[in-house]
Amino acid sequence: MDPYTFIRKMKATTEVGQRPGQAAAEIAPVTADGVTWSAYIQQPIKEGQDFHFTCEFDSAWIILKSYGHDLNLEEQLAIVGHDLSIEPYYEEMDRGTIVWGGDIEEMYSGHYDENVLARATGNAVRKVFEAVDLTVEVTPERELIEAALLRGEPVFFKSTVDFLDWNAATWIAPDGDEFPVVLTNDHALVVMGFNDSEVIIRDPLGPTTTNRTRPWQYRVSWERFLQVIAAQGNDALAIGPAPESGASSGDGTGSS
């Protein structure tokens, strides 16, 4: 499938729009890529992931950096926890595709440098935001995501690469807990803006063999966005400033 089936490239910006934590109502409407946006939050660019399967930490870094925090992969992994009790693998069974792996609701499971199934849910990743006193709100619905972006809060979410189609699977943790997942094109991204028809995405993956021109920023329709997050259990988190701290003094690059 063409990697641009669902996404539309945009010029990547870091200094346009709301500062992280700043309400959209406090600035003039932003027009970018020939379109006016209801919310448009400054976010830094991370040019490439640390390893093949570290997207959760790379996207978390984007949001952390926008609020002035710089936690590298090792620091984030120490906070989230690394479950190596079982290396994730999958089987085709009568009930569908089953992934056997660690407790992704609480920790990152698998080897991030070699296992395409390695991953964590937003609930595990939320610990890195809470560690620096940022606020975290579960936002599984469009209404909640829009409200967060209007407040100036970027949204971390689980996706598929380039919003392409997926093979649905069920992840089963050692304690028997089950999670809806996608099989081999799991990804984590950041929503940084929206209007009535589309959302703006910040992606740390960049060019790869599956899309040699993948941009750092692109647009996708609300319809496709909602379809894709539903495949991952509507796993989305709005990340706000520390209580009473107000908007970040940074500019999208994470500088103060």
C-alpha positions as CSV (number, residue, x, y, z in Angstrom):
1,M,0.0,0.0,0.0
2,D,1.2,3.5,-0.9
3,P,2.6,5.0,2.4
4,Y,0.8,8.3,1.4
5,T,-2.6,6.6,1.2
6,F,-3.8,8.3,4.4
7,I,-1.2,11.0,5.3
8,R,-0.4,14.3,3.6
9,K,3.0,15.9,4.1
10,M,3.3,19.3,5.8
11,K,6.2,21.6,6.4
12,A,7.5,20.8,9.9
13,T,7.4,23.8,12.2
14,T,8.5,24.3,15.8
15,E,7.8,27.9,16.5
16,V,4.3,28.3,15.0
17,G,1.2,28.3,17.1
18,Q,0.5,27.8,20.8
19,R,3.3,27.2,23.3
20,P,2.8,23.9,25.1
21,G,0.2,24.5,27.8
22,Q,-1.1,27.7,26.2
23,A,-4.7,27.8,25.2
24,A,-5.6,28.3,21.5
25,A,-7.9,31.2,22.5
26,E,-4.8,33.2,23.6
27,I,-3.3,33.4,20.1
28,A,-4.6,34.4,16.6
29,P,-5.8,31.5,14.5
30,V,-3.0,29.6,12.8
31,T,-3.0,29.1,9.1
32,A,-0.5,26.4,7.9
33,D,-0.3,24.4,4.7
34,G,-3.1,26.6,3.3
35,V,-5.5,25.6,6.1
36,T,-6.7,27.3,9.3
37,W,-6.3,25.1,12.4
38,S,-8.4,25.2,15.5
39,A,-5.4,24.3,17.6
40,Y,-1.7,24.1,16.6
41,I,0.9,23.4,19.3
42,Q,4.6,24.0,19.0
43,Q,6.5,20.7,19.2
44,P,10.2,19.9,18.7
45,I,11.4,17.6,15.9
46,K,13.2,14.4,16.8
47,E,15.0,13.4,13.6
48,G,14.8,9.6,13.9
49,Q,14.2,7.0,16.5
50,D,16.9,5.8,18.9
51,F,16.3,2.2,17.8
52,H,13.9,0.4,15.4
53,F,11.2,-0.2,18.1
54,T,11.6,2.7,20.6
55,C,8.8,4.8,19.1
56,E,7.0,5.2,22.5
57,F,10.1,6.8,24.0
58,D,10.9,8.9,21.0
59,S,7.4,10.3,20.9
60,A,7.4,10.8,24.7
61,W,10.7,12.7,24.3
62,I,9.1,15.1,21.8
63,I,6.4,16.1,24.4
64,L,8.9,16.1,27.3
65,K,11.3,18.3,25.4
66,S,8.5,20.7,24.5
67,Y,7.9,21.3,28.2
68,G,11.7,21.7,28.9
69,H,12.6,18.2,30.0
70,D,15.2,16.1,28.3
71,L,15.0,12.4,29.3
72,N,17.0,10.0,27.1
73,L,16.0,6.5,26.3
74,E,17.8,4.9,29.2
75,E,16.3,7.4,31.7
76,Q,12.8,6.8,30.3
77,L,13.1,3.0,30.3
78,A,14.3,3.1,33.9
79,I,11.1,4.9,34.8
80,V,8.7,2.8,32.7
81,G,10.3,-0.5,33.5
82,H,11.5,-3.2,31.1
83,D,9.8,-6.5,31.2
84,L,12.1,-9.2,29.8
85,S,10.4,-12.1,31.6
86,I,9.1,-13.2,28.2
87,E,10.3,-12.2,24.7
88,P,7.1,-11.4,22.8
89,Y,6.1,-13.8,20.1
90,Y,2.8,-14.6,18.3
91,E,0.7,-17.5,17.2
92,E,-2.2,-17.9,14.9
93,M,-5.0,-19.6,16.8
94,D,-8.7,-20.3,16.3
95,R,-9.6,-17.0,18.0
96,G,-7.2,-15.0,15.9
97,T,-3.7,-13.8,16.2
98,I,-2.4,-14.0,19.8
99,V,0.8,-12.2,21.0
100,W,2.3,-13.6,24.1
101,G,4.4,-11.1,25.9
102,G,5.1,-9.1,29.1
103,D,2.9,-6.7,31.0
104,I,2.7,-3.9,28.5
105,E,0.2,-2.0,30.7
106,E,2.9,-1.5,33.3
107,M,6.2,-1.9,31.5
108,Y,7.9,-2.0,28.1
109,S,8.1,-5.6,26.9
110,G,10.7,-7.1,24.6
111,H,14.1,-6.1,23.1
112,Y,13.7,-2.7,21.3
113,D,16.6,-3.3,19.0
114,E,15.5,-6.5,17.4
115,N,11.9,-7.6,18.2
116,V,9.2,-6.0,16.0
117,L,6.6,-7.0,18.6
118,A,8.3,-5.0,21.4
119,R,6.1,-2.3,22.8
120,A,4.3,-0.6,25.7
121,T,0.9,0.9,26.2
122,G,0.2,4.5,27.0
123,N,-0.5,3.6,30.6
124,A,3.1,2.4,31.0
125,V,4.6,5.4,29.2
126,R,2.5,7.9,31.3
127,K,5.0,7.2,34.1
128,V,7.7,9.3,32.3
129,F,5.4,12.3,32.2
130,E,4.3,12.0,35.8
131,A,8.0,11.6,36.8
132,V,8.5,15.3,35.8
133,D,5.2,16.4,37.3
134,L,3.4,16.9,34.0
135,T,-0.4,16.2,34.1
136,V,-1.8,13.2,32.2
137,E,-5.4,12.7,31.1
138,V,-6.7,9.7,29.3
139,T,-8.3,10.9,26.1
140,P,-9.9,8.0,24.2
141,E,-12.5,10.1,22.3
142,R,-12.4,12.9,19.7
143,E,-14.1,15.4,22.0
144,L,-11.5,14.9,24.8
145,I,-8.6,15.1,22.3
146,E,-10.0,18.3,20.8
147,A,-10.4,19.8,24.3
148,A,-6.9,18.9,25.3
149,L,-5.4,20.4,22.1
150,L,-7.4,23.6,22.6
151,R,-5.8,23.8,26.1
152,G,-2.4,23.5,24.5
153,E,-1.8,19.9,25.6
154,P,-0.2,17.6,23.0
155,V,-1.6,14.1,22.8
156,F,0.5,10.9,22.9
157,F,-1.2,7.9,21.2
158,K,-0.7,4.5,19.8
159,S,-1.0,4.2,16.0
160,T,0.1,2.3,13.0
161,V,3.1,3.3,10.8
162,D,1.8,5.9,8.3
163,F,-1.7,5.1,9.4
164,L,-1.7,2.1,7.1
165,D,-3.9,-1.0,7.5
166,W,-3.1,-3.5,10.2
167,N,-3.4,-7.1,11.3
168,A,-5.5,-7.1,14.5
169,A,-4.1,-9.1,17.4
170,T,-4.7,-9.7,21.0
171,W,-1.8,-9.3,23.4
172,I,-1.9,-11.6,26.4
173,A,0.3,-10.7,29.4
174,P,1.7,-13.3,31.9
175,D,-1.2,-12.5,34.4
176,G,-3.8,-13.2,31.7
177,D,-4.7,-9.6,31.0
178,E,-5.6,-9.0,27.3
179,F,-5.0,-5.9,25.1
180,P,-6.1,-5.1,21.6
181,V,-3.0,-4.4,19.5
182,V,-1.8,-4.3,15.9
183,L,0.7,-7.0,15.0
184,T,3.8,-5.7,13.2
185,N,3.3,-2.1,12.3
186,D,2.8,-0.7,15.8
187,H,3.8,2.9,16.3
188,A,3.5,5.8,18.8
189,L,2.9,9.4,17.7
190,V,2.0,12.9,18.9
191,V,-1.1,14.9,17.9
192,M,-0.2,18.6,17.8
193,G,-3.1,20.2,16.2
194,F,-6.6,19.9,14.5
195,N,-9.4,21.4,12.6
196,D,-12.9,20.1,11.8
197,S,-11.6,17.6,9.2
198,E,-8.0,16.7,10.1
199,V,-5.4,16.3,12.8
200,I,-1.7,17.3,12.6
201,I,0.8,14.6,13.6
202,R,4.5,14.8,14.7
203,D,6.3,11.6,13.8
204,P,9.9,10.8,15.0
205,L,10.3,7.8,12.6
206,G,11.5,9.7,9.5
207,P,12.6,8.0,6.3
208,T,12.9,4.2,6.3
209,T,12.8,1.5,3.7
210,T,9.0,1.4,3.8
211,N,8.7,5.2,3.2
212,R,11.9,6.9,2.1
213,T,10.3,10.4,2.2
214,R,8.3,10.1,5.4
215,P,7.9,13.6,6.9
216,W,8.3,14.7,10.5
217,Q,4.9,16.4,10.3
218,Y,1.8,15.5,8.3
219,R,-2.0,15.7,8.2
220,V,-4.5,12.8,8.5
221,S,-8.3,12.8,8.4
222,W,-10.2,12.6,11.7
223,E,-11.9,9.5,10.2
224,R,-8.7,7.6,9.7
225,F,-7.2,8.8,12.9
226,L,-10.1,7.5,14.9
227,Q,-10.1,4.2,13.0
228,V,-6.4,3.6,13.8
229,I,-6.5,4.5,17.5
230,A,-9.5,2.2,17.9
231,A,-7.4,-0.7,16.7
232,Q,-5.1,0.0,19.7
233,G,-7.9,0.3,22.3
234,N,-8.2,4.1,21.9
235,D,-4.9,4.5,23.7
236,A,-4.3,8.2,23.9
237,L,-3.0,10.6,26.6
238,A,-3.1,14.4,26.8
239,I,0.0,15.8,28.4
240,G,-0.4,19.1,30.2
241,P,1.9,21.4,32.2
242,A,2.7,20.8,35.9
243,P,-0.2,22.0,38.0
244,E,-0.3,25.8,38.5
245,S,2.9,26.1,36.3
246,G,0.9,27.5,33.4
247,A,2.2,27.5,29.8
248,S,5.7,26.5,29.0
249,S,8.2,29.3,28.4
250,G,9.7,27.2,25.7
251,D,9.2,27.6,22.0
252,G,8.5,24.3,20.4
253,T,12.2,23.4,20.4
254,G,12.1,22.8,24.1
255,S,14.4,25.8,24.8
256,S,13.6,28.1,27.6
